[in-house]
Amino acid sequence: MNDHDRHKKGMNVRKQVLGAAHVERAETRKNRFNTPFQDLITRYAWGEIWTRPGLPRKTRSMITIAMMVALNRTDELRLHLRASLNTGVSREELQEVLLQTAIYCGVPAANHAFQIAEEVFAESRT
């Protein structure tokens, strides 16, 4: 697969997982400085990794959420908690992922992640 095809495939998956509105907002913020980065993540994160057949998107979402907790990447955690609704992850499964992070990432990290998840859940009800 060439870079053009990978980008096209990645953009498709990116919209399915993150939501078209989010991706379109990101695309409107592209400029000379950040365009190479946006293209890179579209081709490789979304077009290469998220399209692989080895794991379902639901599993990829849960893994990503756990990694965002471990790395204390709260903005990305928020993004991927929202996205998990598009990949079929249930709130019960998210609860289990966050409980697991309490053991392996620390209670303070999990505590903050639970707070963020509750905010995201509240937003999704409106």
N, C-alpha and C positions, 0 to 999 in steps of 0.2 A: 504494500500500500504506500502511495506517495504522500507527501506532506499535505497536499491539497485535499486528498480523499480523507486523510486522518483528521484534518481540521473540520471538514464537513460532517463526518461521523461524530466527532467530538462535540461539535456545536449542537447536534441533534440530541445526544445523551445529556449534555449539560442543561439544555432546556427542559428535558423530561424530568431530570432529577431536581434541579434548582428552581424550575419554573421559568416559563418564557419571559414573564415580566421582569424578573431579577436579571436574567441574562441580557435582555434588551436594555435595561438601565446601565449595566456594566458596559455594553457596547457603545452607548451614547457618551460614556465618560472616557472612551479611548482617545488618546492623543499621541503625539510623536514620541513622548517619553515612555508611556506604558503599553503601547501597542505590541511591541515584541514580547512582553511578559504575558499579555492576554492571549496572544497567539500560541505561545509556548504551553500555557496551561490547558488551552482548548485542545491542542494537538496531543499532548502527552498525558496529562491527568485524565482528561475526558475521552479523547480519541484512542488512546493506547491502553490505559489501565482500566477505566470504567467500562470499556467494551469487551474486555477479556471474558471468555466463557467460564473460567474456573470458579467464580463466586457469583452468586446472585446479587443484584443491586442492593437488596435489603441487607444482606450480610456486609457488603462494602460500606453501607451507611453506618451500621453499628460499629464496625471497626474504626471508621473515620471519627465518629463521635468519641469513642474511647481515646483515640490518639489526641484529639483536640483537648480533652480533659487533661490528659497526661502532660501535654505541652503548654497548658494554660493559654490556649488560643481562643479567648472568649468570643470574639467576633465570628470566627470560623465555626465555633461550637454552635452559636445561635443560628448561623446559616445552615449548618448540616442537621440541626434539630428540626428546623422548618422543612428541609429537603427530605428528611426521613418520612414525612407524611406522604410524599410522592412515591416512595419506594416500598410502602406497605409495612413499615415498622410500626408496631402497636405501642401505645403508651406503657403497657406492661413490659414489653421487651425493652423499651428505653429505660424503664425503672431498673430492670435487671442489669443492663449495661452500666448504669450509673452506680448501682450497688457494687458491682465488680470493680469499678474504678476506685471506690473507697478503700478497698483492700490493696490494690496494686499502685494507685496513684496518690493515695492519702485522703483522709477524711476531709480536710479543708478544701481540697480540689473537688471532691465529690459534692460537698455541701454547696459550693458555689455553682456547680453544674446543675444540681437539683433546682436551685433558685432560678437559674437561667431557663431551664426547661419549663418551670411553672410559668414564667413570663411568656415564653413562646406559646405554651398551651393557651394561656389567657388571650393572646393576640389572635390565635386561630379560631377562637369562639366568636370574635367580633366580625 
